Structure formats: structure tokens, C-alpha cells
Amino acid sequence: MGKEALVERFQRFRHDYLDTPTGREHHQKEVREQSEVQAIYQNLRAKQQSGEDITDEVLKRLLPYADNS
């Protein structure tokens, strides 16, 4: 796929999805999630640097899992 075809596909995707209410909502969700994960990560780094064991918290808060309970 050439550059022009890729640009055309992206523009079509943007028009057909990103510029819709659903697409904008999806994008905002991604932005919020990124901020939340950054805050969690910074908190975990601070705990680790102060000598705390963060293994369980990393597993619970940063890794995806299926809640099978």
C-alpha cells in the first residue's frame, strides 16, 4: 500500500468514524484512560522507589485480566 492510499484510508476512517459522536466518545475514553494509567504508574513508581513491594498492585491495576469470579 502506498502513502497516498494510506492517507486516503485514514481520511475516510476519520470522516466515517472519528468525526462522529461515537468516534469522539471513543477518543475521549482513550484520553481519559491514558491519564488514569499514567497516574497509576507514577504512584506505583513512587511506592517502588520507597521500597514497597508493588507486584500485586501491578498485576491488579495495570495488566488486563478477565474477572472470572
C-alpha positions as CSV (number, residue, x, y, z in Angstrom):
1,M,0.0,0.0,0.0
2,G,1.4,3.3,-1.0
3,K,1.4,6.5,1.0
4,E,-1.5,8.0,-1.0
5,A,-3.7,5.0,-0.4
6,L,-2.9,5.1,3.4
7,V,-3.7,8.8,3.6
8,E,-6.9,8.2,1.7
9,R,-7.9,5.3,4.1
10,F,-7.1,7.4,7.1
11,Q,-9.2,10.3,5.8
12,R,-12.1,8.0,5.1
13,F,-11.8,6.5,8.6
14,R,-11.7,10.0,10.2
15,H,-14.8,11.1,8.3
16,D,-16.7,7.8,8.7
17,Y,-15.8,7.2,12.4
18,L,-13.7,9.7,14.3
19,D,-15.8,12.7,13.3
20,T,-19.0,11.0,14.6
21,P,-20.4,11.2,18.1
22,T,-19.4,7.6,18.7
23,G,-15.8,8.2,17.4
24,R,-15.4,11.3,19.5
25,E,-16.7,9.5,22.6
26,H,-14.2,6.6,21.9
27,H,-11.4,9.1,21.6
28,Q,-12.2,10.8,24.8
29,K,-12.4,7.5,26.6
30,E,-8.9,6.7,25.3
31,V,-7.6,10.1,26.5
32,R,-9.1,9.6,30.0
33,E,-7.7,6.1,30.2
34,Q,-4.2,7.2,29.3
35,S,-4.3,9.9,32.0
36,E,-5.6,7.3,34.6
37,V,-2.9,4.8,33.7
38,Q,-0.2,7.5,33.9
39,A,-1.3,8.4,37.4
40,I,-1.4,4.8,38.5
41,Y,2.1,4.2,37.0
42,Q,3.6,7.2,38.7
43,N,2.0,6.2,42.0
44,L,3.4,2.7,41.6
45,R,6.9,4.0,40.8
46,A,6.9,6.2,43.9
47,K,5.9,3.2,46.0
48,Q,8.6,1.0,44.4
49,Q,11.3,3.7,44.9
50,S,10.3,3.9,48.6
51,G,10.9,0.1,48.9
52,E,7.4,-1.2,48.8
53,D,6.6,-4.4,47.0
54,I,4.2,-3.4,44.2
55,T,3.9,-6.8,42.5
56,D,0.2,-7.5,43.4
57,E,-0.8,-3.9,42.7
58,V,0.8,-4.0,39.3
59,L,-1.0,-7.3,38.5
60,K,-4.3,-5.9,39.6
61,R,-4.1,-2.4,38.2
62,L,-2.0,-2.5,35.1
63,L,-2.4,-5.9,33.4
64,P,-5.6,-6.9,31.7
65,Y,-7.5,-9.8,33.1
66,A,-10.9,-11.5,33.0
67,D,-12.8,-11.3,36.2
68,N,-14.0,-14.9,36.4
69,S,-15.4,-14.8,39.9
